[in-house]
Amino acid sequence: TEREDVIIKYIKENGSITNREAREILGLAESTTKRILKEMAGENILMIEGERKTRRYLLSDKTR
């Protein structure tokens, strides 16, 4: 989707993304952004690093 493309582009430029960063660039609610990132991780587009407040999302080897 367009939202996923925006997230992937951001990660390629910055190395990773947090929920807060995704929320800011997409202009969406925290719950919506969290759902999108979780779905992308479930589809092996993203990898999750860290727990809760320190969680960052990186591109999986499949997406690079």
PyRosetta script that sets phi, psi and omega in degrees:
from pyrosetta import init, pose_from_sequence

init()
pose = pose_from_sequence("TEREDVIIKYIKENGSITNREAREILGLAESTTKRILKEMAGENILMIEGERKTRRYLLSDKTR")
pose.set_psi(1, 170.6)
pose.set_omega(1, 179.9)
pose.set_phi(2, -62.7)
pose.set_psi(2, -40.0)
pose.set_omega(2, 179.0)
pose.set_phi(3, -61.9)
pose.set_psi(3, -43.1)
pose.set_omega(3, 179.0)
pose.set_phi(4, -63.1)
pose.set_psi(4, -40.2)
pose.set_omega(4, 179.1)
pose.set_phi(5, -61.6)
pose.set_psi(5, -40.1)
pose.set_omega(5, 179.0)
pose.set_phi(6, -64.0)
pose.set_psi(6, -43.6)
pose.set_omega(6, 179.4)
pose.set_phi(7, -63.9)
pose.set_psi(7, -46.1)
pose.set_omega(7, -179.9)
pose.set_phi(8, -61.4)
pose.set_psi(8, -43.8)
pose.set_omega(8, 179.1)
pose.set_phi(9, -61.3)
pose.set_psi(9, -43.1)
pose.set_omega(9, 179.9)
pose.set_phi(10, -61.8)
pose.set_psi(10, -44.9)
pose.set_omega(10, -179.4)
pose.set_phi(11, -64.8)
pose.set_psi(11, -39.6)
pose.set_omega(11, 178.5)
pose.set_phi(12, -62.2)
pose.set_psi(12, -34.1)
pose.set_omega(12, -178.8)
pose.set_phi(13, -83.0)
pose.set_psi(13, -30.3)
pose.set_omega(13, -171.7)
pose.set_phi(14, -118.4)
pose.set_psi(14, -5.4)
pose.set_omega(14, 177.2)
pose.set_phi(15, 93.5)
pose.set_psi(15, -34.9)
pose.set_omega(15, 178.9)
pose.set_phi(16, -163.7)
pose.set_psi(16, 176.0)
pose.set_omega(16, 178.7)
pose.set_phi(17, -146.2)
pose.set_psi(17, 146.5)
pose.set_omega(17, 174.0)
pose.set_phi(18, -104.9)
pose.set_psi(18, 168.7)
pose.set_omega(18, 176.2)
pose.set_phi(19, -58.7)
pose.set_psi(19, -43.2)
pose.set_omega(19, -178.6)
pose.set_phi(20, -61.1)
pose.set_psi(20, -45.1)
pose.set_omega(20, 179.5)
pose.set_phi(21, -63.3)
pose.set_psi(21, -42.6)
pose.set_omega(21, 178.8)
pose.set_phi(22, -62.8)
pose.set_psi(22, -41.1)
pose.set_omega(22, 179.8)
pose.set_phi(23, -61.6)
pose.set_psi(23, -42.7)
pose.set_omega(23, -179.0)
pose.set_phi(24, -66.0)
pose.set_psi(24, -43.4)
pose.set_omega(24, -177.0)
pose.set_phi(25, -77.0)
pose.set_psi(25, -27.8)
pose.set_omega(25, -179.5)
pose.set_phi(26, -92.4)
pose.set_psi(26, -22.0)
pose.set_omega(26, -178.6)
pose.set_phi(27, 68.2)
pose.set_psi(27, 39.3)
pose.set_omega(27, -177.2)
pose.set_phi(28, -117.7)
pose.set_psi(28, 167.5)
pose.set_omega(28, 176.3)
pose.set_phi(29, -68.3)
pose.set_psi(29, 155.8)
pose.set_omega(29, -179.0)
pose.set_phi(30, -58.1)
pose.set_psi(30, -43.0)
pose.set_omega(30, -178.1)
pose.set_phi(31, -64.7)
pose.set_psi(31, -38.5)
pose.set_omega(31, 179.4)
pose.set_phi(32, -67.2)
pose.set_psi(32, -44.5)
pose.set_omega(32, 179.6)
pose.set_phi(33, -63.4)
pose.set_psi(33, -42.6)
pose.set_omega(33, 179.1)
pose.set_phi(34, -60.6)
pose.set_psi(34, -41.2)
pose.set_omega(34, 179.8)
pose.set_phi(35, -64.1)
pose.set_psi(35, -45.0)
pose.set_omega(35, -179.8)
pose.set_phi(36, -61.3)
pose.set_psi(36, -47.5)
pose.set_omega(36, -179.2)
pose.set_phi(37, -63.6)
pose.set_psi(37, -40.8)
pose.set_omega(37, 179.5)
pose.set_phi(38, -64.6)
pose.set_psi(38, -41.6)
pose.set_omega(38, 178.1)
pose.set_phi(39, -63.5)
pose.set_psi(39, -42.2)
pose.set_omega(39, 179.7)
pose.set_phi(40, -64.2)
pose.set_psi(40, -36.9)
pose.set_omega(40, 176.6)
pose.set_phi(41, -67.7)
pose.set_psi(41, -39.0)
pose.set_omega(41, 178.9)
pose.set_phi(42, -64.7)
pose.set_psi(42, -27.9)
pose.set_omega(42, 179.3)
pose.set_phi(43, -91.3)
pose.set_psi(43, 9.5)
pose.set_omega(43, -178.9)
pose.set_phi(44, 60.4)
pose.set_psi(44, 27.4)
pose.set_omega(44, 173.5)
pose.set_phi(45, -83.9)
pose.set_psi(45, -38.1)
pose.set_omega(45, -179.7)
pose.set_phi(46, -119.8)
pose.set_psi(46, 156.1)
pose.set_omega(46, 171.2)
pose.set_phi(47, -112.6)
pose.set_psi(47, 146.0)
pose.set_omega(47, 178.8)
pose.set_phi(48, -101.4)
pose.set_psi(48, 134.1)
pose.set_omega(48, 177.8)
pose.set_phi(49, -128.8)
pose.set_psi(49, 128.5)
pose.set_omega(49, 178.3)
pose.set_phi(50, 92.2)
pose.set_psi(50, 173.2)
pose.set_omega(50, -178.3)
pose.set_phi(51, -121.7)
pose.set_psi(51, 142.7)
pose.set_omega(51, 174.1)
pose.set_phi(52, 43.8)
pose.set_psi(52, -111.2)
pose.set_omega(52, -173.3)
pose.set_phi(53, -65.5)
pose.set_psi(53, -24.2)
pose.set_omega(53, -179.2)
pose.set_phi(54, -97.3)
pose.set_psi(54, 6.2)
pose.set_omega(54, -175.9)
pose.set_phi(55, -65.8)
pose.set_psi(55, 131.9)
pose.set_omega(55, 175.4)
pose.set_phi(56, -129.6)
pose.set_psi(56, 152.8)
pose.set_omega(56, 178.9)
pose.set_phi(57, -113.9)
pose.set_psi(57, 130.4)
pose.set_omega(57, 179.5)
pose.set_phi(58, -121.9)
pose.set_psi(58, 160.5)
pose.set_omega(58, 176.6)
pose.set_phi(59, -69.8)
pose.set_psi(59, 136.8)
pose.set_omega(59, 176.0)
pose.set_phi(60, -74.8)
pose.set_psi(60, 165.6)
pose.set_omega(60, 178.6)
pose.set_phi(61, -58.2)
pose.set_psi(61, -31.7)
pose.set_omega(61, -179.9)
pose.set_phi(62, -63.8)
pose.set_psi(62, -33.8)
pose.set_omega(62, -173.6)
pose.set_phi(63, -89.2)
pose.set_psi(63, -25.8)
pose.set_omega(63, -174.2)
pose.set_phi(64, -60.2)
pose.dump_pdb("model.pdb")
